[in-house]
Amino acid sequence: MRLVAERLGVDRGGRMVLRGVSFSVTAGEALIVLGPNGAGKSTLLRALAGLVAAAEGRVEFENGDPDAPREDALHLLGHQDGVKAGLSVRRNLAAARDILGGEGDLDAALGRVGLGHAAELPGSVLSAGQRRRLALARLLAAPRPVWLLDEPTAALDVAGQDLLGELMSEHRARGGLIVAATHLELKLEDARRLELQPLTMEAEED
């Protein structure tokens, strides 16, 4: 699996927010996308996921299943955790797994992210950090090779950030690839970096 962007540009509301973005990420690798608010980090991830159309350039998945839709190969973990307040933690995860078409073990996923004890609690009682951990559990309940992570450390305490680092390392060891947009340092060993600036004309991988 290889994710490639070549001279990618994205127009939002008649204004170019990305232009000339180029990089490639292969199985086992990670790319950290950095930049201030307004630089287009979230837009880039949405373009990679196929949720935003490219105005210029291209995004391609290479060496994957040519007949499989792009969205079937990736997880996009965005700002919204998507927890339904009236459903139990376990039912929240089951619903997400069913939508994503996964076959992962729900109890194992909840245990891995430290929510095994809360499986039958309603989503409404979860703290912000627990809601983020539940979002991380979706990565395990419906395994996919490409993780697109938008500010993945948001609301996580130190222990949660350590957990995220472990999950990312394990994913890469299995041959997965990661593109993560962040303001903070991530525990991604040997990750390359892509610096974006607001209204930039060019953004090239370091």
GUVEXBA-312470 format. One record per residue: residue number from 1; x, y, z of N, C-alpha, C in turn; chain; residue in three letters. Coordinates in nm, 2 decimals. Atoms other than C-alpha are relative to their C-alpha. Layout:
BEGIN
ATOM   num     n_xx     n_yy     n_zz    ca_xx    ca_yy    ca_zz     c_xx     c_yy     c_zz   chaine   residu
ATOM   NUM        X        Y        Z        X        Y        Z        X        Y        Z        A      ALA
...
END
This chain:
BEGIN
ATOM   num     n_xx     n_yy     n_zz    ca_xx    ca_yy    ca_zz     c_xx     c_yy     c_zz   chaine   residu
ATOM     1     0.08    -0.12     0.00     0.00     0.00     0.00     0.09     0.12     0.00        A      MET
ATOM     2    -0.08    -0.12     0.00     0.13     0.34    -0.09    -0.10     0.12    -0.03        A      ARG
ATOM     3     0.08    -0.12     0.01    -0.05     0.68    -0.05     0.08     0.11    -0.06        A      LEU
ATOM     4    -0.07    -0.10     0.08     0.06     0.94    -0.30    -0.08     0.13    -0.02        A      VAL
ATOM     5     0.05    -0.13     0.04    -0.02     1.31    -0.34     0.10     0.07    -0.08        A      ALA
ATOM     6    -0.09    -0.07     0.09     0.12     1.50    -0.63    -0.06     0.14    -0.03        A      GLU
ATOM     7     0.04    -0.14     0.03     0.09     1.88    -0.66    -0.14     0.03     0.03        A      ARG
ATOM     8     0.14     0.00    -0.04    -0.23     1.86    -0.47    -0.05     0.14     0.03        A      LEU
ATOM     9     0.06    -0.13    -0.03    -0.45     2.17    -0.46    -0.15    -0.02     0.03        A      GLY
ATOM    10     0.14     0.01    -0.04    -0.79     2.22    -0.29    -0.06     0.14     0.01        A      VAL
ATOM    11     0.08    -0.13     0.00    -1.04     2.50    -0.34    -0.11    -0.01     0.10        A      ASP
ATOM    12     0.11     0.00    -0.09    -1.28     2.58    -0.06    -0.07     0.14    -0.01        A      ARG
ATOM    13     0.08    -0.12     0.01    -1.55     2.84    -0.13     0.07     0.11    -0.09        A      GLY
ATOM    14    -0.06    -0.09     0.10    -1.36     2.99    -0.42     0.14     0.05     0.04        A      GLY
ATOM    15    -0.13    -0.04    -0.04    -1.03     3.02    -0.23     0.09    -0.12     0.01        A      ARG
ATOM    16    -0.09     0.11    -0.01    -0.73     2.79    -0.27     0.06     0.00     0.14        A      MET
ATOM    17    -0.06     0.02    -0.14    -0.64     2.66     0.08     0.12    -0.09     0.00        A      VAL
ATOM    18    -0.11     0.08     0.02    -0.39     2.41    -0.05     0.05     0.01    -0.14        A      LEU
ATOM    19    -0.05     0.00     0.14    -0.16     2.42    -0.35     0.14    -0.06     0.00        A      ARG
ATOM    20    -0.13     0.05     0.02     0.14     2.22    -0.46     0.05    -0.10     0.11        A      GLY
ATOM    21    -0.04     0.09    -0.11     0.13     1.96    -0.18     0.04    -0.14    -0.06        A      VAL
ATOM    22    -0.05     0.13     0.05     0.34     1.65    -0.26     0.06    -0.08     0.10        A      SER
ATOM    23    -0.06     0.09    -0.09     0.43     1.35    -0.06    -0.04    -0.14    -0.04        A      PHE
ATOM    24     0.04     0.14     0.01     0.42     0.97    -0.05     0.03    -0.07     0.13        A      SER
ATOM    25    -0.01     0.08    -0.12     0.37     0.73     0.24    -0.02    -0.15    -0.03        A      VAL
ATOM    26     0.02     0.14     0.03     0.42     0.36     0.21    -0.03    -0.08     0.13        A      THR
ATOM    27     0.03     0.09    -0.11     0.33     0.06     0.43     0.11     0.01     0.11        A      ALA
ATOM    28    -0.09     0.00    -0.12     0.49     0.09     0.78     0.06     0.14     0.02        A      GLY
ATOM    29    -0.05    -0.14    -0.02     0.56     0.47     0.74    -0.11     0.09     0.06        A      GLU
ATOM    30     0.09    -0.11    -0.06     0.41     0.78     0.90     0.05     0.13    -0.05        A      ALA
ATOM    31    -0.02    -0.14     0.04     0.38     1.14     0.79    -0.07     0.09     0.10        A      LEU
ATOM    32     0.06    -0.10    -0.09     0.32     1.42     1.04    -0.02     0.13    -0.07        A      ILE
ATOM    33     0.04    -0.13     0.07     0.14     1.73     0.90    -0.01     0.11     0.11        A      VAL
ATOM    34     0.00    -0.11    -0.10     0.22     2.05     1.09    -0.04     0.13    -0.07        A      LEU
ATOM    35     0.03    -0.14     0.05     0.11     2.41     1.06    -0.10     0.06     0.09        A      GLY
ATOM    36     0.10    -0.08    -0.09    -0.10     2.68     1.23    -0.14    -0.02    -0.05        A      PRO
ATOM    37     0.14     0.00     0.04    -0.47     2.71     1.22    -0.02     0.07    -0.13        A      ASN
ATOM    38     0.02    -0.07     0.13    -0.59     2.79     0.87     0.10    -0.05    -0.10        A      GLY
ATOM    39    -0.10     0.05     0.10    -0.30     2.61     0.70    -0.06    -0.11    -0.09        A      ALA
ATOM    40     0.06     0.10     0.09    -0.53     2.34     0.56     0.03    -0.14     0.04        A      GLY
ATOM    41    -0.03     0.14    -0.04    -0.43     2.04     0.77    -0.12    -0.09     0.00        A      LYS
ATOM    42     0.12     0.08     0.00    -0.78     1.91     0.82    -0.05    -0.02    -0.15        A      SER
ATOM    43     0.04     0.01     0.14    -0.86     1.99     0.46     0.08    -0.10    -0.08        A      THR
ATOM    44    -0.08     0.09     0.06    -0.57     1.79     0.35    -0.04    -0.15     0.03        A      LEU
ATOM    45     0.04     0.14    -0.04    -0.68     1.48     0.54    -0.14    -0.03    -0.07        A      LEU
ATOM    46     0.13     0.02     0.07    -1.04     1.52     0.40     0.02    -0.03    -0.15        A      ARG
ATOM    47    -0.02     0.02     0.14    -0.90     1.54     0.05     0.06    -0.14    -0.02        A      ALA
ATOM    48    -0.06     0.14     0.01    -0.69     1.22     0.11    -0.11    -0.10     0.02        A      LEU
ATOM    49     0.11     0.10    -0.02    -1.01     1.05     0.23    -0.10     0.00    -0.11        A      ALA
ATOM    50     0.10    -0.01     0.11    -1.20     1.16    -0.08    -0.12     0.08     0.03        A      GLY
ATOM    51     0.12    -0.08    -0.04    -1.44     1.38     0.11     0.00     0.14    -0.06        A      LEU
ATOM    52    -0.01    -0.13     0.07    -1.31     1.70    -0.06     0.07    -0.02    -0.13        A      VAL
ATOM    53    -0.06     0.02     0.14    -1.24     1.71    -0.43     0.13     0.09    -0.02        A      ALA
ATOM    54    -0.12    -0.07     0.03    -0.90     1.81    -0.55    -0.02     0.09    -0.12        A      ALA
ATOM    55     0.01    -0.09     0.11    -0.89     2.12    -0.77     0.12    -0.01    -0.09        A      ALA
ATOM    56    -0.12     0.01     0.07    -0.54     2.05    -0.88     0.07    -0.13     0.05        A      GLU
ATOM    57    -0.08     0.11    -0.04    -0.30     1.75    -0.88    -0.09    -0.13     0.02        A      GLY
ATOM    58     0.06     0.13    -0.01    -0.39     1.40    -0.77     0.03    -0.06     0.14        A      ARG
ATOM    59    -0.02     0.09    -0.11    -0.43     1.16    -0.48    -0.03    -0.14    -0.04        A      VAL
ATOM    60     0.02     0.14     0.04    -0.38     0.79    -0.54     0.05    -0.10     0.11        A      GLU
ATOM    61    -0.04     0.11    -0.07    -0.36     0.47    -0.35     0.06    -0.10    -0.09        A      PHE
ATOM    62    -0.07     0.09     0.09    -0.11     0.24    -0.51     0.02    -0.14     0.07        A      GLU
ATOM    63    -0.03     0.14    -0.05    -0.06    -0.14    -0.47    -0.11    -0.05     0.09        A      ASN
ATOM    64     0.11     0.06    -0.08    -0.40    -0.18    -0.30    -0.09    -0.08    -0.09        A      GLY
ATOM    65     0.10     0.07     0.08    -0.71    -0.36    -0.43    -0.06     0.10    -0.10        A      ASP
ATOM    66     0.05    -0.09     0.09    -0.79    -0.18    -0.75    -0.15     0.01    -0.01        A      PRO
ATOM    67     0.15     0.01     0.00    -1.16    -0.28    -0.72    -0.06     0.05     0.12        A      ASP
ATOM    68     0.05    -0.04    -0.12    -1.20    -0.16    -0.37    -0.01     0.15     0.01        A      ALA
ATOM    69     0.01    -0.14    -0.01    -1.33     0.19    -0.30     0.10     0.06     0.10        A      PRO
ATOM    70    -0.10    -0.06    -0.09    -1.08     0.43    -0.14    -0.04     0.00     0.14        A      ARG
ATOM    71     0.05    -0.02    -0.14    -1.29     0.48     0.17     0.01    -0.14     0.08        A      GLU
ATOM    72    -0.01     0.13    -0.07    -1.27     0.10     0.25     0.14    -0.03     0.05        A      ASP
ATOM    73    -0.14     0.03    -0.04    -0.90     0.12     0.30     0.05     0.09     0.11        A      ALA
ATOM    74    -0.05    -0.10    -0.09    -0.89     0.41     0.55    -0.09     0.03     0.11        A      LEU
ATOM    75     0.07    -0.06    -0.11    -1.00     0.55     0.88     0.04     0.14     0.01        A      HIS
ATOM    76    -0.02    -0.14    -0.02    -1.04     0.92     0.92    -0.05     0.03     0.14        A      LEU
ATOM    77     0.03    -0.04    -0.14    -1.03     1.02     1.29     0.01     0.15     0.01        A      LEU
ATOM    78     0.01    -0.14     0.00    -1.15     1.37     1.30    -0.02     0.06     0.14        A      GLY
ATOM    79     0.02    -0.07    -0.13    -1.23     1.63     1.57    -0.12    -0.05     0.08        A      HIS
ATOM    80     0.12     0.05    -0.07    -1.58     1.49     1.64     0.01    -0.15     0.03        A      GLN
ATOM    81    -0.01     0.14    -0.04    -1.58     1.17     1.84    -0.12    -0.08    -0.03        A      ASP
ATOM    82     0.11     0.07     0.05    -1.93     1.08     1.73    -0.06    -0.10     0.10        A      GLY
ATOM    83     0.05     0.08    -0.10    -2.04     0.93     2.06    -0.15     0.03     0.02        A      VAL
ATOM    84     0.14    -0.01    -0.03    -2.42     0.87     2.10    -0.03    -0.01     0.15        A      LYS
ATOM    85     0.02    -0.01    -0.15    -2.52     0.98     2.45    -0.09    -0.11     0.05        A      ALA
ATOM    86     0.10     0.09    -0.05    -2.81     0.74     2.48     0.04    -0.15    -0.02        A      GLY
ATOM    87    -0.05     0.14     0.02    -2.61     0.42     2.38     0.11    -0.03     0.10        A      LEU
ATOM    88    -0.11     0.05    -0.09    -2.38     0.22     2.60     0.13     0.02    -0.08        A      SER
ATOM    89    -0.13     0.00     0.06    -2.01     0.24     2.53     0.02    -0.11    -0.10        A      VAL
ATOM    90    -0.01     0.12     0.09    -2.02    -0.11     2.38    -0.09     0.01    -0.12        A      ARG
ATOM    91     0.09    -0.02     0.12    -2.32    -0.03     2.16     0.05     0.11    -0.09        A      ARG
ATOM    92    -0.06    -0.11     0.08    -2.15     0.29     2.04     0.10    -0.06    -0.09        A      ASN
ATOM    93    -0.11     0.06     0.08    -1.85     0.08     1.93    -0.06    -0.10    -0.10        A      LEU
ATOM    94     0.06     0.10     0.09    -2.07    -0.19     1.78    -0.06     0.07    -0.12        A      ALA
ATOM    95     0.07    -0.07     0.11    -2.27     0.06     1.57     0.11     0.06    -0.09        A      ALA
ATOM    96    -0.11    -0.05     0.09    -1.94     0.22     1.44     0.06    -0.11    -0.08        A      ALA
ATOM    97    -0.06     0.11     0.07    -1.80    -0.12     1.36    -0.09    -0.05    -0.11        A      ARG
ATOM    98     0.09     0.05     0.10    -2.11    -0.22     1.17     0.00     0.10    -0.12        A      ASP
ATOM    99     0.00    -0.10     0.11    -2.11     0.11     0.97     0.13    -0.02    -0.08        A      ILE
ATOM   100    -0.13     0.01     0.07    -1.74     0.06     0.89     0.03    -0.14    -0.06        A      LEU
ATOM   101    -0.02     0.13     0.06    -1.78    -0.31     0.80     0.11    -0.08     0.06        A      GLY
ATOM   102    -0.11     0.07    -0.06    -1.53    -0.44     1.05    -0.04    -0.13     0.07        A      GLY
ATOM   103     0.03     0.13    -0.07    -1.50    -0.77     1.23     0.08    -0.01     0.13        A      GLU
ATOM   104    -0.09     0.01    -0.12    -1.28    -0.68     1.53    -0.08    -0.03     0.12        A      GLY
ATOM   105     0.06     0.04    -0.13    -1.35    -0.80     1.88    -0.03     0.13     0.08        A      ASP
ATOM   106     0.04    -0.12    -0.07    -1.54    -0.53     2.06     0.06     0.01     0.14        A      LEU
ATOM   107    -0.05     0.00    -0.13    -1.44    -0.63     2.41     0.15     0.02     0.01        A      ASP
ATOM   108    -0.14    -0.02     0.00    -1.08    -0.66     2.32     0.04     0.14    -0.04        A      ALA
ATOM   109    -0.03    -0.14     0.03    -1.08    -0.32     2.16    -0.03     0.10     0.11        A      ALA
ATOM   110     0.02    -0.08    -0.11    -1.24    -0.16     2.46     0.10    -0.02     0.11        A      LEU
ATOM   111    -0.10     0.02    -0.10    -1.00    -0.33     2.69     0.13     0.06    -0.04        A      GLY
ATOM   112    -0.13    -0.06     0.05    -0.70    -0.21     2.48     0.00     0.14     0.03        A      ARG
ATOM   113     0.00    -0.14    -0.02    -0.81     0.15     2.51    -0.04     0.04     0.15        A      VAL
ATOM   114     0.03    -0.03    -0.14    -0.89     0.12     2.89    -0.14     0.03     0.03        A      GLY
ATOM   115     0.15    -0.03    -0.02    -1.27     0.13     2.86    -0.07    -0.13     0.03        A      LEU
ATOM   116     0.07     0.13    -0.03    -1.34    -0.24     2.94    -0.10     0.01     0.12        A      GLY
ATOM   117     0.08    -0.01    -0.12    -1.48    -0.14     3.28    -0.13     0.09    -0.03        A      HIS
ATOM   118     0.10    -0.10     0.03    -1.71     0.12     3.12    -0.09    -0.05    -0.12        A      ALA
ATOM   119     0.07     0.05     0.12    -1.86    -0.10     2.84    -0.15     0.02     0.01        A      ALA
ATOM   120     0.15    -0.01     0.00    -2.22    -0.09     2.97    -0.05     0.14     0.05        A      GLU
ATOM   121     0.04    -0.14    -0.04    -2.21     0.28     3.08    -0.05     0.08    -0.12        A      LEU
ATOM   122     0.05    -0.08     0.12    -2.41     0.53     2.86     0.11     0.10    -0.04        A      PRO
ATOM   123    -0.10    -0.09     0.06    -2.20     0.75     2.63    -0.01     0.14     0.07        A      GLY
ATOM   124     0.02    -0.13    -0.06    -2.34     1.05     2.82     0.09     0.03     0.12        A      SER
ATOM   125    -0.08    -0.02    -0.12    -2.12     0.99     3.12     0.15     0.00    -0.02        A      VAL
ATOM   126    -0.14     0.00     0.03    -1.79     0.97     2.94     0.06     0.14     0.01        A      LEU
ATOM   127    -0.08    -0.13     0.01    -1.53     1.24     2.99     0.05     0.02    -0.14        A      SER
ATOM   128    -0.06    -0.03     0.14    -1.37     1.41     2.69     0.11    -0.10    -0.03        A      ALA
ATOM   129    -0.11     0.09     0.02    -1.07     1.19     2.73    -0.05    -0.14    -0.03        A      GLY
ATOM   130     0.06     0.13     0.02    -1.28     0.87     2.75    -0.07    -0.01    -0.14        A      GLN
ATOM   131     0.07    -0.01     0.13    -1.48     0.98     2.44     0.11    -0.02    -0.11        A      ARG
ATOM   132    -0.10     0.01     0.09    -1.15     1.01     2.26     0.06    -0.14    -0.01        A      ARG
ATOM   133    -0.04     0.14     0.00    -1.04     0.67     2.37    -0.10    -0.09    -0.07        A      ARG
ATOM   134     0.10     0.08     0.07    -1.37     0.53     2.24     0.02     0.02    -0.15        A      LEU
ATOM   135    -0.03    -0.03     0.15    -1.29     0.69     1.90     0.12    -0.08    -0.04        A      ALA
ATOM   136    -0.12     0.08     0.03    -0.95     0.52     1.91    -0.04    -0.15    -0.01        A      LEU
ATOM   137     0.04     0.15     0.00    -1.12     0.18     1.98    -0.06    -0.03    -0.14        A      ALA
ATOM   138     0.06     0.03     0.14    -1.29     0.21     1.63     0.11    -0.04    -0.09        A      ARG
ATOM   139    -0.12     0.04     0.09    -0.94     0.18     1.47     0.03    -0.15     0.02        A      LEU
ATOM   140    -0.02     0.14    -0.02    -0.92    -0.16     1.63    -0.12    -0.09    -0.03        A      LEU
ATOM   141     0.12     0.08     0.03    -1.28    -0.28     1.59    -0.02    -0.02    -0.15        A      ALA
ATOM   142     0.02     0.01     0.14    -1.27    -0.22     1.22     0.14     0.03    -0.07        A      ALA
ATOM   143    -0.14    -0.02     0.05    -0.90    -0.26     1.11     0.00     0.04    -0.15        A      PRO
ATOM   144    -0.02    -0.04     0.13    -0.80    -0.07     0.80     0.15     0.05    -0.01        A      ARG
ATOM   145    -0.14    -0.03     0.01    -0.45    -0.01     0.66     0.04     0.14     0.01        A      PRO
ATOM   146    -0.03    -0.14     0.01    -0.46     0.37     0.63    -0.07     0.07     0.12        A      VAL
ATOM   147     0.06    -0.08    -0.11    -0.51     0.59     0.94     0.03     0.15    -0.03        A      TRP
ATOM   148    -0.01    -0.14     0.02    -0.57     0.96     0.88    -0.05     0.06     0.13        A      LEU
ATOM   149     0.03    -0.04    -0.13    -0.56     1.12     1.22     0.01     0.16     0.01        A      LEU
ATOM   150     0.01    -0.14    -0.01    -0.67     1.48     1.28     0.01     0.04     0.15        A      ASP
ATOM   151    -0.02    -0.04    -0.14    -0.53     1.62     1.62    -0.03    -0.12     0.09        A      GLU
ATOM   152     0.04     0.12    -0.07    -0.54     1.26     1.76     0.02     0.01     0.15        A      PRO
ATOM   153    -0.02    -0.01    -0.14    -0.41     1.37     2.10    -0.10     0.09     0.08        A      THR
ATOM   154     0.10    -0.09    -0.06    -0.70     1.61     2.16    -0.07    -0.07     0.12        A      ALA
ATOM   155     0.07     0.04    -0.12    -0.84     1.56     2.52     0.06    -0.12     0.07        A      ALA
ATOM   156    -0.07     0.12    -0.06    -0.60     1.27     2.59     0.10     0.05     0.11        A      LEU
ATOM   157    -0.10    -0.02    -0.10    -0.40     1.28     2.92     0.13    -0.07    -0.04        A      ASP
ATOM   158    -0.13     0.06     0.03    -0.04     1.16     2.94    -0.01    -0.15    -0.03        A      VAL
ATOM   159     0.02     0.14     0.02    -0.15     0.80     2.97    -0.07    -0.03    -0.13        A      ALA
ATOM   160     0.07     0.01     0.12    -0.38     0.84     2.68     0.09     0.02    -0.12        A      GLY
ATOM   161    -0.09    -0.03     0.10    -0.11     0.99     2.47     0.10    -0.12    -0.02        A      GLN
ATOM   162    -0.09     0.12     0.00     0.12     0.69     2.56    -0.07    -0.11    -0.07        A      ASP
ATOM   163     0.08     0.10     0.07    -0.16     0.46     2.45     0.00     0.02    -0.15        A      LEU
ATOM   164     0.01    -0.04     0.14    -0.20     0.64     2.12     0.14    -0.04    -0.07        A      LEU
ATOM   165    -0.13     0.04     0.06     0.18     0.60     2.06     0.01    -0.14    -0.02        A      GLY
ATOM   166    -0.01     0.15     0.01     0.16     0.23     2.13    -0.09    -0.05    -0.12        A      GLU
ATOM   167     0.09     0.04     0.11    -0.14     0.19     1.89     0.06     0.03    -0.14        A      LEU
ATOM   168    -0.06    -0.04     0.13     0.04     0.38     1.61     0.12    -0.09    -0.03        A      MET
ATOM   169    -0.12     0.08     0.02     0.36     0.18     1.66    -0.05    -0.14    -0.05        A      SER
ATOM   170     0.05     0.13     0.04     0.16    -0.15     1.64    -0.06     0.00    -0.13        A      GLU
ATOM   171     0.06    -0.01     0.13    -0.03    -0.04     1.34     0.11     0.00    -0.11        A      HIS
ATOM   172    -0.11     0.00     0.10     0.29     0.04     1.15     0.07    -0.13    -0.01        A      ARG
ATOM   173    -0.07     0.13     0.00     0.45    -0.29     1.26    -0.08    -0.10    -0.08        A      ALA
ATOM   174     0.09     0.09     0.08     0.15    -0.46     1.09     0.00     0.04    -0.15        A      ARG
ATOM   175     0.00    -0.04     0.14     0.22    -0.28     0.77    -0.09     0.11    -0.03        A      GLY
ATOM   176     0.09    -0.12     0.02    -0.02     0.01     0.82     0.07     0.12    -0.03        A      GLY
ATOM   177    -0.06    -0.13     0.01     0.05     0.37     0.73    -0.09     0.10     0.06        A      LEU
ATOM   178     0.07    -0.11    -0.08    -0.04     0.69     0.91     0.04     0.13    -0.06        A      ILE
ATOM   179    -0.01    -0.14     0.03    -0.09     1.05     0.81    -0.07     0.07     0.12        A      VAL
ATOM   180     0.05    -0.06    -0.12    -0.14     1.26     1.13     0.02     0.15    -0.01        A      ALA
ATOM   181    -0.01    -0.15    -0.01    -0.22     1.64     1.15     0.00     0.03     0.14        A      ALA
ATOM   182    -0.01    -0.03    -0.14    -0.12     1.79     1.48     0.07     0.14     0.02        A      THR
ATOM   183    -0.07    -0.12    -0.05    -0.01     2.10     1.67     0.11    -0.05     0.10        A      HIS
ATOM   184    -0.09     0.05    -0.10     0.18     1.88     1.92     0.09    -0.11    -0.05        A      LEU
ATOM   185    -0.09     0.11     0.04     0.46     1.63     1.91    -0.08    -0.13     0.02        A      GLU
ATOM   186     0.06     0.14     0.00     0.34     1.27     1.84     0.12    -0.10     0.02        A      LEU
ATOM   187    -0.10     0.10    -0.03     0.52     0.96     1.95     0.00    -0.10    -0.13        A      LYS
ATOM   188    -0.01     0.07     0.13     0.59     0.85     1.59     0.15    -0.01    -0.04        A      LEU
ATOM   189    -0.14     0.02     0.03     0.94     0.72     1.55     0.03     0.00    -0.15        A      GLU
ATOM   190    -0.05    -0.01     0.14     1.12     0.81     1.22    -0.11     0.05    -0.09        A      ASP
ATOM   191     0.10    -0.06     0.09     0.81     0.99     1.09     0.06     0.12    -0.07        A      ALA
ATOM   192    -0.03    -0.12     0.08     0.86     1.24     0.81    -0.10     0.11     0.04        A      ARG
ATOM   193     0.09    -0.12    -0.03     0.71     1.59     0.84    -0.03     0.08    -0.12        A      ARG
ATOM   194     0.05    -0.09     0.10     0.51     1.81     0.61    -0.05     0.13     0.06        A      LEU
ATOM   195     0.04    -0.13    -0.06     0.49     2.18     0.70    -0.09     0.07    -0.10        A      GLU
ATOM   196     0.09    -0.09     0.08     0.19     2.38     0.58    -0.01     0.13     0.06        A      LEU
ATOM   197     0.02    -0.14    -0.05     0.14     2.75     0.60    -0.13     0.05    -0.06        A      GLN
ATOM   198     0.12    -0.06     0.05    -0.18     2.95     0.55     0.02     0.06    -0.14        A      PRO
ATOM   199     0.00    -0.06     0.14    -0.24     3.04     0.18     0.14    -0.02    -0.07        A      LEU
ATOM   200    -0.13     0.03     0.06     0.09     2.88     0.09    -0.02    -0.04    -0.15        A      THR
ATOM   201    -0.01     0.04     0.14     0.18     2.84    -0.27     0.06    -0.13    -0.03        A      MET
ATOM   202    -0.07     0.13     0.01     0.40     2.54    -0.22     0.02    -0.06     0.13        A      GLU
ATOM   203    -0.03     0.08    -0.12     0.43     2.27     0.04     0.06    -0.13    -0.04        A      ALA
ATOM   204    -0.07     0.12     0.04     0.69     2.00    -0.01     0.05    -0.08     0.13        A      GLU
ATOM   205    -0.04     0.08    -0.11     0.78     1.71     0.22     0.15     0.02     0.03        A      GLU
ATOM   206    -0.14    -0.01    -0.04     1.10     1.74     0.42     0.07    -0.13    -0.03        A      ASP
END
